[in-house]
C-alpha cells in the first residue's frame, strides 16, 4: 500500500499539521509519500524529507500553485492519484477545501475528519458534534481522507533526509483567481499549535475585556487566545480565534475556559485537551462536566487573581 499525504506549509516552512498527517498515514501501513505543492517551497520539501516514516517527497514547485488554490492543487493530486492507494490531507481549511474536489474528480467517497486509523481501510470519525464515534470501512479502491491532526502525534524529525523528486505539473483549470489575502499578525502562538490556550466566552462582554482581562494571563503563560462562537458572533474577537465545531478543533496540553458555558458545539472543539480548567460563576454550566478543574467564581475577579499568582510563582 502506498499513501500520498498533501503537505500543509507556508512555502518556507512546514506546518506541524503535516507531521501529524504523516503519523496518521503511517498507521495505514505501507509507504508514505508527501506532496509539497506551491511556489518557492523547496524549504518545506526539505523539512518534509526529514520526517520519520516518509519514504519520498514529491515537489511541485510552480507559479500556478503559488497561492495553493483548490482547483489547481486538486487537479495536481488527481494527476498523481494513479500510483496511490490512499490520498490524505490534514483536516485544515486548506485540506477541507481541496480533498472533496479530489474525491469528486475520482468518483469516490471521502472520509472526513478521521480521528483514528484501525487499518488500511478502517477508520473512526466523530459525528453529531463528537457525541458519537462512527467506524467506517471503505471499499473504494482508492481512499480519500482528511484527518483531525489534534488526534495524532507529530512524526519525529530525523537527521536523515529522504529523496525529493520533481512532480509533473498538471494544467491549471483556471476556474478561480487569487485576489488578495488579509492575514492577522500576532506575537502569540498560533491557536491550533499552542500548548496552552486561554479562551473566553460571551461573559467577557466586550473586546476590551478580552485585552485587559484575558490577554495578560495568556501572555504570562505564553498561551494562545481562543473564544467561543458567542464571543465571535458578538464581535469581541475575530473568527480565526473561534474554538468549536464550526471553528478550530484543538487539543492543547492546557485549556483554560473563562466565562464559557460549554455548549456542545464548543466542547466538540476542545474536549480532547489534556487538562481543562473552567472558570464560570454558574455552577450548573455544562463546561464543568468535562473540566479537570473547575472554579465557580466571577471571571473578572478570578482571572486577575490567577494572573497575579502565576506572576508571583514565576518570579520566585
C-alpha positions as CSV (number, residue, x, y, z in Angstrom):
1,X,0.0,0.0,0.0
2,X,1.3,3.5,-0.9
3,X,-0.2,6.7,0.6
4,X,0.2,10.2,-0.6
5,X,0.0,13.0,2.0
6,X,-0.8,16.5,0.9
7,X,1.5,18.8,2.9
8,X,0.3,21.9,4.7
9,X,3.0,24.5,4.6
10,X,3.9,28.2,4.2
11,X,6.5,27.7,1.4
12,X,9.4,28.5,3.6
13,X,8.3,26.3,6.4
14,X,6.3,23.1,7.0
15,X,3.3,23.2,9.3
16,X,3.1,20.8,12.2
17,X,-0.2,19.5,10.7
18,X,1.9,17.8,8.0
19,X,3.9,15.8,10.6
20,X,0.7,14.7,12.3
21,X,-0.9,13.7,9.0
22,X,2.2,11.6,8.2
23,X,1.8,9.9,11.6
24,X,-1.8,9.1,10.7
25,X,-0.8,7.8,7.3
26,X,1.8,5.5,8.8
27,X,-0.9,3.7,10.8
28,X,-2.4,2.5,7.5
29,X,0.7,0.6,6.7
30,X,2.9,0.8,3.5
31,X,5.0,3.6,2.1
32,X,4.2,7.2,2.8
33,X,4.9,9.9,0.2
34,X,4.5,13.6,0.8
35,X,3.4,16.1,-1.9
36,X,4.6,19.6,-1.3
37,X,2.8,21.9,-3.8
38,X,3.5,25.7,-4.0
39,X,5.9,28.2,-5.4
40,X,9.3,28.6,-3.9
41,X,8.6,25.8,-1.5
42,X,11.9,23.9,-1.6
43,X,12.5,24.6,2.1
44,X,9.2,23.0,3.0
45,X,10.0,20.0,0.9
46,X,13.4,19.6,2.6
47,X,11.6,19.7,6.0
48,X,9.1,17.0,4.9
49,X,12.0,14.8,3.8
50,X,13.3,14.7,7.3
51,X,10.1,13.4,8.8
52,X,10.2,9.9,10.2
53,X,8.1,7.5,8.3
54,X,8.3,9.3,4.9
55,X,9.7,7.3,2.1
56,X,9.8,10.0,-0.6
57,X,8.8,13.7,-1.2
58,X,7.2,15.0,-4.4
59,X,7.9,18.6,-5.0
60,X,5.5,20.5,-7.3
61,X,7.1,24.0,-7.5
62,X,5.3,26.2,-10.0
63,X,3.9,29.8,-10.1
64,X,0.5,28.4,-10.9
65,X,0.5,26.8,-7.4
66,X,1.7,30.0,-5.6
67,X,-1.4,30.5,-3.5
68,X,-2.5,26.9,-3.4
69,X,-5.9,27.5,-4.8
70,X,-8.2,24.4,-4.5
71,X,-8.7,23.8,-8.2
72,X,-5.1,23.6,-9.5
73,X,-4.0,21.6,-6.4
74,X,-6.9,19.2,-6.7
75,X,-6.0,18.7,-10.4
76,X,-2.4,18.0,-9.4
77,X,-3.4,15.4,-6.8
78,X,-5.7,13.7,-9.2
79,X,-3.0,13.5,-11.8
80,X,-0.8,11.7,-9.3
81,X,-3.5,9.5,-7.8
82,X,-3.0,6.6,-10.2
83,X,0.1,5.5,-8.2
84,X,-1.5,5.5,-4.8
85,X,-4.0,3.5,-2.7
86,X,-4.9,6.4,-0.4
87,X,-4.8,10.2,-0.6
88,X,-4.7,12.0,2.7
89,X,-4.6,15.6,3.9
90,X,-4.9,17.4,7.3
91,X,-8.4,18.5,8.1
92,X,-7.5,22.1,7.9
93,X,-9.1,25.0,6.0
94,X,-6.9,24.1,3.0
95,X,-7.4,20.3,3.3
96,X,-11.1,20.6,3.6
97,X,-11.2,22.9,0.5
98,X,-9.1,20.6,-1.7
99,X,-9.8,17.0,-0.8
100,X,-13.6,17.0,-1.5
101,X,-12.7,18.1,-5.0
102,X,-10.2,15.3,-5.3
103,X,-12.8,12.8,-4.2
104,X,-15.4,14.1,-6.6
105,X,-13.0,14.0,-9.5
106,X,-12.1,10.4,-8.7
107,X,-15.7,9.5,-8.1
108,X,-15.0,8.0,-4.6
109,X,-16.3,8.6,-1.1
110,X,-14.3,11.0,1.1
111,X,-13.9,10.0,4.8
112,X,-13.7,13.3,6.7
113,X,-12.1,14.2,10.0
114,X,-10.6,10.9,10.8
115,X,-9.5,10.6,14.5
116,X,-8.3,7.0,14.5
117,X,-6.8,4.6,11.9
118,X,-7.5,0.9,12.7
119,X,-6.3,-0.5,9.4
120,X,-5.7,0.3,5.8
121,X,-9.5,0.5,5.2
122,X,-11.0,1.0,8.7
123,X,-11.3,4.5,10.3
124,X,-13.0,6.3,13.1
125,X,-14.6,9.7,12.8
126,X,-16.8,11.8,15.0
127,X,-20.4,12.7,14.1
128,X,-23.2,14.7,16.0
129,X,-20.7,17.2,17.3
130,X,-18.4,14.4,18.6
131,X,-21.1,12.7,20.7
132,X,-20.9,9.6,18.5
133,X,-17.8,8.0,17.1
134,X,-18.5,6.3,13.7
135,X,-16.4,3.4,12.5
136,X,-16.2,3.4,8.7
137,X,-14.8,0.7,6.4
138,X,-14.1,1.9,2.9
139,X,-14.3,-0.5,0.0
140,X,-13.2,2.1,-2.5
141,X,-10.1,1.1,-4.5
142,X,-8.6,4.5,-3.6
143,X,-9.2,6.1,-0.3
144,X,-9.6,9.9,0.1
145,X,-9.2,11.1,3.7
146,X,-8.9,14.2,5.8
147,X,-7.5,13.6,9.4
148,X,-8.1,15.6,12.5
149,X,-4.5,16.4,13.4
150,X,-5.2,17.0,17.1
151,X,-5.8,13.3,17.4
152,X,-2.4,12.2,16.2
153,X,1.2,12.8,17.4
154,X,3.6,14.6,15.2
155,X,6.1,12.4,13.3
156,X,9.6,12.9,14.6
157,X,12.2,14.9,12.8
158,X,15.3,12.9,11.9
159,X,18.7,13.8,10.7
160,X,18.5,11.7,7.6
161,X,16.7,13.0,4.5
162,X,14.6,11.1,2.1
163,X,14.7,11.6,-1.7
164,X,12.9,14.6,-3.2
165,X,11.6,14.2,-6.7
166,X,10.0,16.8,-9.0
167,X,6.3,16.1,-9.7
168,X,4.8,16.8,-13.1
169,X,2.7,19.9,-13.0
170,X,-0.9,19.4,-14.3
171,X,-2.8,22.1,-16.3
172,X,-4.5,24.8,-14.2
173,X,-8.3,24.5,-14.6
174,X,-8.3,28.4,-14.3
175,X,-11.7,28.4,-12.6
176,X,-10.6,30.8,-9.9
177,X,-8.0,33.5,-9.4
178,X,-6.2,34.9,-6.4
179,X,-7.2,38.4,-5.4
180,X,-5.5,39.1,-2.1
181,X,-5.0,37.8,1.4
182,X,-5.6,39.6,4.7
183,X,-3.6,38.0,7.5
184,X,-3.8,38.9,11.1
185,X,-0.4,39.1,12.8
186,X,0.2,38.2,16.5
187,X,3.2,37.5,18.7
188,X,1.2,34.9,20.5
189,X,1.3,31.2,19.4
190,X,-1.0,30.1,16.6
191,X,-4.2,28.7,18.1
192,X,-4.1,25.2,16.5
193,X,-0.5,24.6,17.6
194,X,-0.4,26.2,21.0
195,X,0.4,24.1,24.1
196,X,-1.7,26.4,26.3
197,X,-4.9,28.2,25.3
198,X,-6.8,30.8,27.3
199,X,-10.3,31.1,25.9
200,X,-13.1,33.5,26.6
201,X,-16.9,33.5,26.1
202,X,-19.8,35.9,25.9
203,X,-19.4,36.6,29.6
204,X,-16.4,38.8,28.8
205,X,-18.9,41.3,27.5
206,X,-16.6,43.3,25.2
207,X,-13.5,43.2,23.0
208,X,-11.8,45.5,25.6
209,X,-12.2,42.9,28.3
210,X,-10.6,40.3,26.1
211,X,-7.5,42.5,26.0
212,X,-7.5,43.7,29.6
213,X,-8.6,40.5,31.4
214,X,-7.6,37.5,29.3
215,X,-4.6,38.8,27.3
216,X,-2.3,39.5,30.3
217,X,-2.9,35.9,31.6
218,X,-2.3,34.5,28.1
219,X,0.9,36.5,27.6
220,X,2.2,35.5,31.0
221,X,1.6,31.8,30.2
222,X,2.9,32.1,26.6
223,X,-0.6,31.0,25.5
224,X,-2.8,31.5,22.5
225,X,-6.2,33.2,22.9
226,X,-9.3,31.4,21.9
227,X,-13.0,32.2,22.0
228,X,-16.5,30.7,21.9
229,X,-18.7,31.2,18.9
230,X,-20.9,33.5,21.0
231,X,-18.0,35.8,21.7
232,X,-17.0,35.8,18.0
233,X,-20.6,36.5,16.9
234,X,-20.8,39.4,19.3
235,X,-17.7,40.9,17.7
236,X,-15.4,40.7,20.7
237,X,-12.7,38.8,18.7
238,X,-12.1,37.8,15.1
239,X,-13.4,34.5,13.8
240,X,-10.0,33.0,13.4
241,X,-9.9,32.6,17.2
242,X,-13.1,30.6,17.4
243,X,-12.9,27.2,19.0
244,X,-15.6,24.6,18.3
245,X,-17.4,22.5,15.8
246,X,-17.7,25.5,13.3
247,X,-14.3,26.9,14.3
248,X,-11.0,25.3,15.1
249,X,-10.6,21.9,16.8
250,X,-7.7,21.8,19.2
251,X,-6.1,19.6,21.8
252,X,-3.6,21.7,23.8
253,X,-1.9,20.5,27.0
254,X,-3.8,23.1,29.0
255,X,-7.1,24.7,28.1
256,X,-8.4,27.5,30.4
257,X,-12.1,28.3,29.7
258,X,-13.2,31.7,31.1
259,X,-16.9,32.5,31.1
260,X,-17.7,29.8,28.6
261,X,-20.9,27.8,29.4
262,X,-19.8,24.8,27.4
263,X,-22.3,24.4,24.6
264,X,-22.0,21.1,22.7
265,X,-20.6,22.8,19.7
266,X,-17.8,24.4,21.7
267,X,-17.0,21.2,23.6
268,X,-16.5,19.4,20.2
269,X,-13.6,21.7,19.6
270,X,-11.6,21.4,22.8
271,X,-12.7,18.3,24.8
272,X,-9.6,16.4,23.8
273,X,-7.4,18.9,25.6
274,X,-5.0,17.2,28.1
275,X,-6.1,19.3,31.1
276,X,-9.2,21.5,31.1
277,X,-9.7,24.4,33.6
278,X,-13.1,26.1,33.8
279,X,-13.9,29.4,35.4
280,X,-17.6,30.2,35.5
281,X,-20.0,31.7,38.0
282,X,-22.8,29.3,37.1
283,X,-22.2,26.0,39.0
284,X,-24.6,24.2,36.5
285,X,-22.6,25.3,33.4
286,X,-22.0,22.2,31.1
287,X,-18.3,23.1,30.9
288,X,-17.8,21.7,34.4
289,X,-18.8,18.2,33.1
290,X,-15.6,17.9,31.0
291,X,-13.3,20.1,33.2
292,X,-10.5,18.5,35.2
293,X,-10.5,21.6,37.5
294,X,-13.5,23.9,38.0
295,X,-13.7,27.2,39.8
296,X,-17.2,28.7,40.4
297,X,-16.3,32.4,40.5
298,X,-16.7,35.7,38.7
299,X,-14.1,35.6,36.0
300,X,-13.4,39.4,36.4
301,X,-12.1,38.6,39.9
302,X,-10.7,35.1,39.4
303,X,-8.7,35.7,36.2
304,X,-6.7,38.7,37.6
305,X,-6.0,36.7,40.8
306,X,-4.9,33.7,38.7
307,X,-2.6,36.1,36.7
308,X,-1.1,37.6,39.9
309,X,-0.5,34.1,41.4
310,X,1.2,32.9,38.2
311,X,3.3,36.1,38.0
312,X,4.4,35.6,41.7
313,X,5.3,31.9,41.1
314,X,7.3,32.8,38.0
315,X,9.3,35.4,39.9
316,X,10.0,33.1,42.8
